[in-house]
Amino acid sequence: MRSHTMGQRIGAEFLGTAFLLSAIVGSCFMAERLSGGNVALELLCNSTATGAILVVLITMLGRISGANFNPAVTLAFLVRREIGAKTAVIFIVAQIIGGIFGVWVTNVMFEETTFQLSERMPTGGPQWLTEWVATFGSGATIPLTLKASPSAIPISVGLYVASAIWFTTSTTFANPVVTIAHGLSDTFAGIHPAHIPAFVVAQMLAAIIAVYVCKALSEEPEAAVKMNITDPGEKSEAAETQRGASNLQ
């Protein structure tokens, strides 16, 4: 990742977020036109397109920028000190601009009003909790899968998001840029702009908490070896655990 220039990394975040939002909003438009009012079918179309494009984009751009496409993910990387504050701010700006650009282009493709605002009014405690849960799950999927099987990151993230669209009442934004974008397109998954800030706060808090929960869950086995273990059986068990973890890596 570090072999790429900052310009390339910014471009990857812009392009990836633009395509992500185009797929999300475009599939909403297409689903509404083809489903005949069947909301379940609309959700199936949207979840399939969203999960699929995430797999493609993360695979395609992950080695360039890390494939964040999400300010909550970028914040998590910052909290883990894997990127600097300046890079995080630049990435987030690129993501926001890219996301809005993707929505506007999609509005034009579907012959909708380019600049529009959603009139849907989902908000309140249950919706905020839903976004917290969705974002926490997404925030946990990335680092824990990275520990278990780095090559599975694209499919794991895509499958998690596709699944979460179905088990959350908000249809899972789990991403401040996606939340903003849904406010700029009046589809069945839209959100009134006035309610965006509360969703974003819930998402960012979830991302931070997920960092520390994942850290607690995935501490390296060597930590146990360094403990003062006096029983030979315990030493043997700790060594075996360490060897097993090494084999998985």
C-alpha positions in Angstrom: 0.0 0.0 0.0 2.8 2.4 0.9 4.4 2.1 -2.5 1.6 4.1 -4.0 1.6 7.9 -4.0 -0.8 9.9 -2.0 -2.5 11.0 -5.2 -3.1 7.4 -6.2 -4.5 6.6 -2.8 -6.8 9.6 -2.8 -8.0 8.7 -6.3 -8.7 5.1 -5.2 -10.8 6.3 -2.3 -12.7 8.8 -4.5 -13.3 6.3 -7.3 -14.2 3.4 -5.0 -16.7 5.4 -3.0 -18.2 6.9 -6.1 -18.8 3.4 -7.6 -20.1 2.1 -4.2 -22.7 4.8 -4.0 -23.6 4.5 -7.6 -24.3 0.8 -7.1 -26.3 1.4 -3.9 -28.5 4.2 -5.3 -28.7 2.8 -8.8 -29.9 -0.6 -7.5 -32.5 1.2 -5.5 -33.8 3.0 -8.5 -33.8 -0.1 -10.7 -35.4 -2.2 -8.0 -38.3 0.3 -7.6 -38.9 0.3 -11.3 -38.8 -3.5 -11.7 -40.3 -4.9 -8.5 -43.9 -3.9 -9.0 -44.0 -2.5 -5.5 -42.6 -5.6 -3.8 -40.4 -4.1 -1.1 -38.8 -7.5 -0.2 -37.7 -7.8 -3.8 -36.4 -4.3 -3.8 -34.3 -5.1 -0.7 -33.0 -8.2 -2.3 -31.9 -6.3 -5.4 -30.2 -3.7 -3.3 -28.4 -6.1 -0.9 -27.1 -8.2 -3.8 -25.7 -5.2 -5.7 -24.2 -3.7 -2.6 -22.5 -6.8 -1.4 -21.2 -7.7 -4.9 -19.7 -4.2 -5.6 -18.0 -4.2 -2.3 -16.2 -7.5 -3.1 -15.1 -6.1 -6.5 -14.0 -2.7 -5.2 -12.1 -4.0 -2.2 -10.3 -6.6 -4.4 -9.5 -4.0 -7.0 -8.4 -1.1 -4.9 -7.5 -2.6 -1.6 -3.7 -2.7 -2.3 -3.7 1.0 -3.4 -5.5 2.8 -0.5 -6.7 0.1 1.8 -10.2 0.4 0.3 -11.8 2.3 3.1 -14.7 4.0 1.2 -16.1 4.8 4.6 -15.2 7.5 7.1 -16.0 5.1 10.0 -13.4 2.7 8.6 -10.9 5.4 8.2 -11.5 6.6 11.8 -10.9 3.0 13.0 -7.6 2.9 11.1 -6.7 6.2 12.7 -7.5 5.0 16.2 -5.4 1.9 15.6 -2.6 4.2 14.4 -2.4 2.6 11.1 -2.7 5.9 9.3 -1.9 9.5 10.3 -4.5 12.2 11.1 -3.6 14.1 7.9 -4.2 11.1 5.7 -7.4 10.3 7.5 -8.8 13.8 6.9 -7.8 13.7 3.2 -9.3 10.2 2.8 -12.6 11.3 4.4 -12.9 14.4 2.2 -12.2 12.2 -0.9 -14.8 9.7 0.2 -17.5 12.4 0.8 -16.8 14.1 -2.6 -16.7 10.7 -4.3 -19.9 9.5 -2.7 -21.8 12.7 -3.6 -20.4 12.6 -7.2 -21.5 9.0 -7.5 -25.1 9.8 -6.4 -25.4 12.7 -8.7 -24.1 10.7 -11.7 -26.6 7.9 -10.9 -29.5 10.4 -10.6 -28.7 11.6 -14.1 -28.3 8.0 -15.5 -31.8 7.2 -14.2 -33.2 10.5 -15.5 -34.0 11.6 -12.0 -33.5 15.2 -10.7 -29.8 15.6 -10.3 -30.0 17.5 -7.0 -32.7 16.1 -4.8 -33.3 15.4 -1.1 -34.9 12.4 0.5 -38.3 12.9 2.1 -38.3 9.7 4.1 -38.2 10.3 7.9 -36.5 7.3 9.6 -35.1 8.4 13.0 -35.3 7.8 16.7 -33.6 5.5 19.2 -34.3 2.1 17.4 -32.9 3.5 14.2 -29.8 4.9 15.9 -29.2 1.6 17.7 -29.6 -0.2 14.4 -26.9 1.9 12.8 -24.7 1.4 15.8 -25.1 -2.4 15.5 -24.6 -2.4 11.8 -21.4 -0.3 12.0 -20.0 -2.2 14.9 -20.4 -5.4 13.0 -18.7 -3.9 9.9 -16.0 -2.5 12.1 -15.4 -5.9 13.7 -15.5 -7.8 10.4 -12.5 -6.1 8.9 -9.8 -6.5 11.7 -10.9 -9.9 12.8 -11.0 -11.3 9.3 -7.7 -9.7 8.6 -6.3 -11.7 11.5 -7.9 -14.9 10.5 -7.6 -14.8 6.7 -6.5 -11.6 5.0 -7.5 -12.9 1.5 -11.1 -13.3 2.7 -11.5 -9.6 3.5 -13.4 -8.7 0.2 -15.9 -11.5 0.4 -16.3 -11.2 4.2 -17.1 -7.5 4.0 -19.4 -7.9 1.0 -21.3 -10.8 2.7 -21.6 -9.0 6.0 -23.1 -5.8 4.4 -25.5 -7.8 2.2 -26.6 -9.7 5.3 -26.9 -6.6 7.5 -29.2 -4.9 5.0 -31.7 -7.6 5.8 -31.3 -7.9 9.6 -31.4 -4.1 10.4 -34.4 -1.8 10.3 -32.4 1.0 8.7 -31.3 -1.3 5.8 -27.7 -0.7 7.1 -26.0 2.5 6.0 -23.0 1.7 8.4 -21.1 4.5 6.6 -21.4 8.3 7.0 -20.9 8.8 3.3 -23.7 6.3 2.4 -25.9 8.1 5.0 -25.2 11.4 3.3 -25.8 10.0 -0.1 -29.1 8.4 0.9 -30.2 11.9 1.9 -29.4 13.2 -1.6 -31.5 10.6 -3.4 -35.2 10.0 -2.7 -35.4 6.2 -2.9 -37.0 3.6 -0.6 -33.7 3.5 1.4 -33.5 7.3 1.7 -33.1 9.4 4.9 -34.2 13.0 5.5 -31.1 15.2 5.7 -32.2 16.5 9.1 -31.6 13.1 10.6 -28.2 12.4 9.1 -26.1 13.8 12.0 -27.6 11.4 14.6 -26.9 8.5 12.3 -23.3 9.6 11.7 -22.7 10.0 15.4 -23.9 6.5 16.1 -21.8 5.1 13.3 -18.6 6.8 14.4 -19.1 5.8 18.1 -19.6 2.2 16.9 -16.4 2.3 14.8 -14.3 3.4 17.8 -15.8 0.9 20.2 -15.3 -1.9 17.7 -11.5 -1.1 17.6 -11.1 -1.8 21.3 -13.4 -4.8 21.4 -11.5 -6.4 18.5 -8.2 -5.6 20.1 -9.3 -7.4 23.3 -10.5 -10.4 21.3 -7.5 -10.7 19.0 -4.4 -10.2 21.2 -1.6 -12.3 20.0 -1.1 -15.7 21.8 2.5 -14.7 22.7 0.9 -12.6 25.5 0.0 -15.8 27.3 3.5 -17.2 26.9 5.0 -14.1 28.5 2.8 -14.6 31.6 4.3 -16.3 34.7 3.1 -19.9 34.1 4.4 -22.3 36.7 2.5 -25.5 35.8 4.2 -27.5 33.1 0.9 -28.5 31.7 -0.1 -24.9 31.2 3.2 -24.2 29.5 2.6 -27.0 27.1 -1.0 -25.9 26.4 0.2 -22.3 25.8 2.9 -23.5 23.4 0.4 -25.6 21.5 -1.9 -22.7 21.1 0.9 -20.6 19.8 1.9 -23.2 17.2 -1.7 -23.6 16.1 -2.1 -19.8 15.5 1.2 -19.8 13.6 -0.1 -22.6 11.3 -3.2 -20.6 10.6 -1.2 -17.6 9.6 
